């Protein structure tokens, strides 16, 4: 493990930092997973992502990452309410469907892991970063549903809540206050910041002008592929 993670002991607690070898491993894993995901057929029936899909997804991820650093408040043991950062990850799913959204959400999880990780074990790292942020990608399964933008967002943040809560139960149960059941405490702790950001985001999405503008973006993001489908038809 020392090749990929460096042990840090502080105030009697052990955590780990990612080493250079660890960063290299992350790159290899990212490439491998993206190759596997590429076998899923996207909404337009193509196997490969288009340049437009990659560009728009990268812009959404960049915006999500910037907004993730604008915190309305931060909890002491991790977790914070940001300015709509999770939405722009789920928005990729609304634009392009599950294959692109799962790829993008996985990349976003790696980005969060690289920038500001808190690691006490490899399974915890996977649960808190790869799976929790990767779960935002399930939004893509609602891309063609009625009110799919909001439904996909809610499904994505619920997925993150499930994995973050699971991590709290398994790896951070000792931090539960005396008299608290670790399961209920983890649900309350993780639900507090995820639900708060979710409520703020849904309230914004319910504004007709905002909803219309985002739907217009979706229309323009898919305009070229739709034109090609009409030509082929």
WOZILIN-V114140 format. One record per residue. N is the residue number from 1. RES is the residue in one letter. SS is DSSP state (2 for helix, 1 for strand, 0 for the rest). NEAR is the number of other C-alpha atoms within 12 Angstrom. Layout:
n = [N | N]
res = [RES | RES]
ss = [SS | SS]
near = [NEAR | NEAR]
This chain:
n = [1 | 2 | 3 | 4 | 5 | 6 | 7 | 8 | 9 | 10 | 11 | 12 | 13 | 14 | 15 | 16 | 17 | 18 | 19 | 20 | 21 | 22 | 23 | 24 | 25 | 26 | 27 | 28 | 29 | 30 | 31 | 32 | 33 | 34 | 35 | 36 | 37 | 38 | 39 | 40 | 41 | 42 | 43 | 44 | 45 | 46 | 47 | 48 | 49 | 50 | 51 | 52 | 53 | 54 | 55 | 56 | 57 | 58 | 59 | 60 | 61 | 62 | 63 | 64 | 65 | 66 | 67 | 68 | 69 | 70 | 71 | 72 | 73 | 74 | 75 | 76 | 77 | 78 | 79 | 80 | 81 | 82 | 83 | 84 | 85 | 86 | 87 | 88 | 89 | 90 | 91 | 92 | 93 | 94 | 95 | 96 | 97 | 98 | 99 | 100 | 101 | 102 | 103 | 104 | 105 | 106 | 107 | 108 | 109 | 110 | 111 | 112 | 113 | 114 | 115 | 116 | 117 | 118 | 119 | 120 | 121 | 122 | 123 | 124 | 125 | 126 | 127 | 128 | 129 | 130 | 131 | 132 | 133 | 134 | 135 | 136 | 137 | 138 | 139 | 140 | 141 | 142 | 143 | 144 | 145 | 146 | 147 | 148 | 149 | 150 | 151 | 152 | 153 | 154 | 155 | 156 | 157 | 158 | 159 | 160 | 161 | 162 | 163 | 164 | 165 | 166 | 167 | 168 | 169 | 170 | 171 | 172 | 173 | 174 | 175 | 176 | 177 | 178 | 179 | 180 | 181 | 182 | 183 | 184 | 185 | 186 | 187 | 188 | 189 | 190 | 191 | 192 | 193 | 194 | 195 | 196 | 197 | 198 | 199 | 200 | 201 | 202 | 203 | 204 | 205 | 206 | 207 | 208 | 209 | 210 | 211 | 212 | 213 | 214 | 215 | 216 | 217 | 218 | 219 | 220 | 221 | 222 | 223 | 224 | 225 | 226 | 227 | 228 | 229 | 230 | 231 | 232 | 233]
res = [X | X | X | X | X | X | X | X | X | X | X | X | X | X | X | X | X | X | X | X | X | X | X | X | X | X | X | X | X | X | X | X | X | X | X | X | X | X | X | X | X | X | X | X | X | X | X | X | X | X | X | X | X | X | X | X | X | X | X | X | X | X | X | X | X | X | X | X | X | X | X | X | X | X | X | X | X | X | X | X | X | X | X | X | X | X | X | X | X | X | X | X | X | X | X | X | X | X | X | X | X | X | X | X | X | X | X | X | X | X | X | X | X | X | X | X | X | X | X | X | X | X | X | X | X | X | X | X | X | X | X | X | X | X | X | X | X | X | X | X | X | X | X | X | X | X | X | X | X | X | X | X | X | X | X | X | X | X | X | X | X | X | X | X | X | X | X | X | X | X | X | X | X | X | X | X | X | X | X | X | X | X | X | X | X | X | X | X | X | X | X | X | X | X | X | X | X | X | X | X | X | X | X | X | X | X | X | X | X | X | X | X | X | X | X | X | X | X | X | X | X | X | X | X | X | X | X | X | X | X | X | X | X]
ss = [0 | 0 | 0 | 0 | 1 | 1 | 1 | 1 | 1 | 1 | 0 | 0 | 1 | 1 | 1 | 1 | 1 | 1 | 0 | 2 | 2 | 2 | 2 | 2 | 2 | 2 | 2 | 2 | 2 | 2 | 2 | 2 | 2 | 2 | 2 | 2 | 2 | 0 | 0 | 0 | 0 | 0 | 0 | 0 | 0 | 0 | 0 | 0 | 0 | 0 | 2 | 2 | 2 | 2 | 2 | 2 | 2 | 2 | 2 | 2 | 2 | 2 | 2 | 2 | 2 | 2 | 2 | 2 | 0 | 0 | 1 | 1 | 1 | 1 | 0 | 0 | 0 | 0 | 0 | 1 | 1 | 1 | 0 | 0 | 2 | 2 | 2 | 2 | 2 | 2 | 2 | 2 | 2 | 2 | 2 | 2 | 0 | 2 | 2 | 2 | 2 | 2 | 2 | 2 | 2 | 2 | 2 | 2 | 2 | 2 | 2 | 2 | 2 | 2 | 2 | 0 | 0 | 0 | 1 | 0 | 0 | 2 | 2 | 2 | 2 | 2 | 2 | 2 | 2 | 2 | 2 | 2 | 2 | 2 | 2 | 2 | 2 | 2 | 2 | 2 | 2 | 2 | 0 | 0 | 0 | 0 | 0 | 2 | 2 | 2 | 2 | 2 | 2 | 2 | 2 | 2 | 2 | 2 | 2 | 2 | 2 | 2 | 2 | 2 | 2 | 2 | 2 | 2 | 2 | 2 | 2 | 0 | 2 | 2 | 2 | 0 | 0 | 0 | 0 | 0 | 0 | 2 | 2 | 2 | 2 | 2 | 2 | 2 | 2 | 2 | 2 | 2 | 2 | 2 | 2 | 2 | 2 | 2 | 2 | 2 | 2 | 2 | 2 | 2 | 2 | 0 | 0 | 2 | 2 | 2 | 2 | 2 | 2 | 2 | 2 | 2 | 2 | 2 | 2 | 2 | 2 | 0 | 2 | 2 | 2 | 2 | 2 | 2 | 2 | 2 | 2 | 2 | 0]
near = [15 | 15 | 16 | 20 | 27 | 22 | 20 | 19 | 13 | 9 | 7 | 7 | 13 | 16 | 22 | 27 | 29 | 31 | 20 | 16 | 17 | 23 | 22 | 18 | 20 | 28 | 19 | 15 | 19 | 24 | 18 | 17 | 24 | 24 | 18 | 17 | 26 | 24 | 19 | 23 | 18 | 28 | 29 | 28 | 19 | 19 | 17 | 23 | 31 | 22 | 15 | 20 | 33 | 23 | 17 | 29 | 37 | 25 | 21 | 33 | 39 | 25 | 24 | 33 | 34 | 23 | 22 | 31 | 23 | 17 | 20 | 19 | 19 | 21 | 17 | 11 | 15 | 24 | 35 | 29 | 29 | 30 | 28 | 38 | 36 | 53 | 44 | 42 | 51 | 52 | 53 | 50 | 47 | 46 | 45 | 48 | 38 | 39 | 41 | 50 | 49 | 40 | 46 | 50 | 50 | 39 | 41 | 41 | 37 | 38 | 27 | 32 | 32 | 26 | 18 | 21 | 27 | 28 | 31 | 27 | 26 | 26 | 18 | 28 | 33 | 30 | 33 | 41 | 36 | 38 | 35 | 40 | 45 | 45 | 42 | 49 | 49 | 41 | 46 | 39 | 34 | 31 | 33 | 22 | 17 | 12 | 20 | 31 | 39 | 34 | 29 | 40 | 42 | 36 | 31 | 43 | 44 | 32 | 32 | 40 | 37 | 30 | 34 | 40 | 35 | 30 | 35 | 36 | 28 | 22 | 28 | 28 | 22 | 18 | 20 | 22 | 16 | 10 | 11 | 17 | 18 | 25 | 27 | 20 | 26 | 33 | 29 | 24 | 36 | 39 | 31 | 25 | 35 | 41 | 28 | 25 | 33 | 34 | 24 | 22 | 30 | 26 | 16 | 21 | 28 | 18 | 14 | 13 | 12 | 17 | 22 | 17 | 16 | 26 | 23 | 15 | 20 | 29 | 18 | 19 | 28 | 26 | 19 | 18 | 26 | 19 | 15 | 13 | 15 | 11 | 9 | 9 | 7]
